[in-house]
Amino acid sequence: MKDTVIPSTTQQKKRRVSKNKWNMKRNWPLHLMLLPALLLVIIFQYVPMAGIVIAFQDFKPWKGLTGSEWVGLDNFRFLFKYPDIDQVIWNTLVIAFFKMAAGLVVPFLFAILLNEIRMMAFKRVTQTLVYLPHFMSWVILGGILLDILSPDGGLVNKLVTALGMKPIFFLGDNNWFRFTLIISDVWKEFGFGTIVFLAALAGINPALYEAAEVDGATRLRQTIHITMPALMPIAIVLGTLSIGNILNAGFDQVFNLYNPLVYEKGDIIDTFVYRLGILNGKMSFATTVGLFKSVVGIVLIATSYRLAYKFANYRVF
Amino acid sequence: MKENKRKLLPTMVLAGVMSLTAITTACGNNNNAPDNANASTNANASNAPANNAAAENATNELKKYDPPITISYLRPWGPDVTFKEGEDADNNVHTKWALDKFGIQLKNQWIAPSTNNAFETKLRLSLATNEKMPDIISYRGDFTLVRELIDSGRFIDAGELFDKYASQTWKDAMNEDPTVWYPYMEDGKRVGIPILDYAYNGDPVMWIREDWMQKLGLPAPKTLADLEKVMDAFTNQDPDGNGKKDTYGLAIGFKNWLNTWMSDAGWIFGMYGTQPNQWNKAADGTLEYGSVSAGSKQALATLQSWMSKGYLPTEAGLYDETKASEDFTAGKAGIVVGPHWMPAWPLEDVKKNNKDAQYKAYALPAGPDGKVGRHGTTNSNGVVLINAEMEHPEAFFEYQNYLFDQFANPPAGGEFENGMAEGYDWVMVDGEVKKDAASTGGFAPEKYTLTFDGARIPGLNMQVLAKLANGEEATTPLEKKNKLSATQPLLEAAKIVLEQKDAVMPQMFTGAPTETMQTSNDILTKMEKDTFSQIIYGKASVDSFDKFVEKWKSSGGDKITQEVNDWYKSVSAGAK
């Protein structure tokens, strides 16, 4: 320790160390409670990472991890030479990007609107209702959507025809399929995002609004100058965290909704891996794609984390 | 201090949530624990004395091992198997019977359910860790796992043993279709013994709404032209009489495949002499892929015209097999093609929606050149693998022979005349044999056997049903049993299935995926489904089929065709 050179820092450091110790002493039951979860993460998240080696092997289950032949980067070469891969990656990026963007903007606006409602009962009911679809699985929703989006006699298309337009084949038309995916995903998940924003709204100091009112600010002005800036940090956090998912366009959803008619616009990396890795038994290849996705994801998260730190002063570590 | 408290709160919440997760996860795991408890108990049990003290039983030539021997085995236990209180997979009426009858102790090396791939995962793990394999593995399901087991080289040439020890009944049943061996052939050796199932079980017939036919005064469709008339009437003449144009001719669903197990469209290709998505035998004796044959183009053109005329539901391309059949049961479509057992499920539902609804099975119509074609059903639904180190392989045959002789088609007065075990699948009530679930409790002891269903002779089931359909007297125990359970439409359908058996076009390639298939199958099937759907929906012209064929061939299809034919030559030469 260079305590002679900059005494003030040392003092600070010492204080921090002692504070940490003190924390440990006081909070040890909490740390103990974390232990099972920590073990779980180590056993089920970190240990299986050893399986990544499969990506560099021609893995045969009966030969095992140690007995299978090493093939270097052959699996990666196969992935990037695959005739369909450009289209599949592009579909994934487009679908995931719009889902992320809409998944951020819609709950943001919805939370602000809901916050303006003064009737508590109505507010609560709405909040619960929009939250409900989050709990339904895509297997069930797939069946429901198939019916309500049906071009002959489906609920949505009845509305479309009532407006004087031709029925739209939402799930079977390449021009509409991505749109359907994004909208239905937003519909399912925006209630969940709304709750996060509502929680943040509840934390805004009411004194700010009172002061603004005294200054003669309208509700709109209050929203723009108080509510929105107050929500920005949490919006940036959510945005940052979701960027790591740019290669996850949502397997459950696409798998349950896609069909041969929309392969061109709807086939994503995950469905592609499912067919090739699981149905055709190419485990090494499936692992390769998984690794590729993780690497891209971690690079993006690291970058966006730095950006979030720089612009919103947000940090976890 | 205040700041400290505020920081504390999220930590506490986090810790709380995480430990909660830990608890729930742990609970989830606990449920599986009892299954594994049995795993270790048996490993050394199988070393029974090698002396063949099997006392020859003079009266019925049954060998009984004394002292008893143990056969260790593995099979997935499905959710359909239920045990009586106090019984389990290792200790039940069937294992007691095997011990009493043959001196054979049946013992699971470990027990895992078939759900969620638990069995597959555990077996793959024990393969990877080089664990001792049981004497017998009896398996149906994932074919790649079977290939992995065979490739591990730990199982014996079972075909040789079969020739030596199997009874005539079993051999005859196997010879109904010798190609059941093909999937398990390795260098001319038959490594696995196919588990036989009833033949023609998945072969399609045409189901038509009989009340609509009568209402509109339509004759039975014998040809493609007849059929189109029927479909046109069903679509445009308001058969359900609700004044709206909301009905279709034919319910099909090809989200998965055109040639499929229910709501099938393969027979449309059959009218042009081919079957899509399978390997058919061409005129020159080689195998060709049906989806790229000339007949497929004509079939697609037909489908395209039907779609444009509104005979097919707009969403046929989005529907899987079950969903598509709902168009029929909802009273929206008048025709659906599927197996003879459809009255049992789902066809009966149509009467829930409309009390007056009637349906009837018809023969598949003939195409412009008089051709009729349908996909076939394989006679086998699984495989038995025998460990090379098994001490008494003949014991397994002893056991299985008896089931084939006595249970598959039980003779009158035999041990299994009324069922497998009294008090399980049949009971005596007031001197009368009762087999309904209400009196027996619905147990199925044949599911406790090594081969899942006791023993099945492929051709037998459909013969019995067809015989009953003709109004003949039920004489054998099996006929009597079927008479009780089968409905009239089902019997008639079974008869039609048998009458049209010359129309069967079996899937000729039953081997493991070839090398090129492993790398190119996905891109080829995706291309195929994409092109076929676009053509049927009229978004691509019928002539784009030619471009597809060209591309299919150059993207690996030619190579696959070569590999498939090499495989075919090797197995058809190796089979006796």
Contacts between the chains, C-beta under 8 A, distances in Angstrom:
chain1	res1	chain2	res2	distance
A	27	B	8	7.4
A	27	B	11	7.4
A	30	B	11	6.1
A	30	B	12	6.2
A	30	B	15	4.9
A	31	B	15	7.8
A	33	B	15	4.4
A	33	B	16	7.1
A	33	B	18	7.6
A	33	B	19	4.7
A	34	B	14	7.9
A	34	B	15	5.1
A	34	B	18	6.2
A	34	B	19	7.3
A	36	B	18	7.6
A	36	B	19	5.7
A	36	B	22	3.7
A	36	B	23	7.7
A	36	B	26	7.8
A	37	B	15	7.8
A	37	B	18	3.4
A	37	B	19	6.0
A	37	B	21	6.4
A	37	B	22	5.1
A	39	B	22	7.8
A	40	B	21	7.4
A	40	B	22	5.4
A	40	B	25	6.4
A	60	B	148	7.4
A	60	B	151	7.6
A	61	B	124	4.8
A	61	B	127	6.2
A	61	B	128	5.7
A	61	B	148	5.5
A	62	B	124	7.9
A	62	B	127	4.5
A	62	B	128	6.5
A	62	B	148	5.2
A	62	B	149	7.6
A	62	B	151	6.3
A	62	B	152	4.3
A	63	B	128	7.6
A	64	B	128	4.0
A	64	B	129	7.0
A	64	B	130	7.8
A	65	B	128	7.6
A	78	B	519	7.3
A	82	B	523	7.3
A	83	B	523	5.7
A	83	B	555	7.1
A	84	B	523	5.9
A	84	B	526	7.0
A	143	B	323	7.8
A	146	B	315	7.3
A	146	B	318	6.3
A	146	B	319	8.0
A	146	B	323	7.2
A	150	B	314	7.8
A	150	B	315	6.1
A	151	B	314	5.1
A	151	B	315	7.0
A	152	B	246	7.6
A	152	B	313	7.7
A	152	B	314	5.5
A	152	B	315	7.9
A	153	B	246	7.2
A	169	B	314	7.0
A	171	B	315	7.8
A	171	B	318	5.5
A	172	B	314	7.8
A	172	B	315	6.8
A	172	B	317	5.8
A	172	B	318	5.7
A	172	B	537	7.5
A	259	B	255	4.7
A	259	B	317	5.7
A	259	B	318	4.9
A	259	B	533	7.6
A	260	B	254	7.3
A	260	B	255	7.0
A	260	B	317	6.2
A	260	B	526	8.0
A	260	B	529	3.6
A	260	B	530	5.6
A	260	B	532	7.2
A	260	B	533	4.1
A	261	B	317	4.8
A	261	B	318	7.2
A	261	B	533	4.8
A	261	B	534	7.4
A	261	B	537	6.7
A	263	B	526	5.8
A	263	B	529	7.0
A	263	B	530	5.0
A	264	B	530	6.9
A	267	B	526	7.4
A	272	B	522	7.5
A	275	B	522	5.0
A	275	B	526	7.8
A	276	B	522	4.8
A	279	B	522	7.7
A	280	B	513	6.8
A	280	B	517	7.7
A	280	B	518	6.0
A	280	B	521	5.6
A	280	B	522	6.1
A	281	B	144	4.3
A	281	B	513	7.3
A	281	B	518	7.2
A	282	B	518	6.3
A	282	B	519	8.0
